[in-house]
């Protein structure tokens, strides 16, 4: 696994603990720490760490841990 950014590590740890989470809840957990959650999730999906429908997660997406 390649080196993760601080933002990716934060999301990775949330998903590792919960297994899956709805996008709005993840956005709420991340909003005080950083912006650009959708783009970070897109990069994480390309690395095979998370899964969700589509290329970029939508508001109703379920984000799941795959790593």
Secondary structure by P-SEA (a helix, b strand, c coil): cccccaaaaaaaaaaaacccccaaaaaaaacccccaaaaaaaaaaaacccccccccccccbbbbbcc
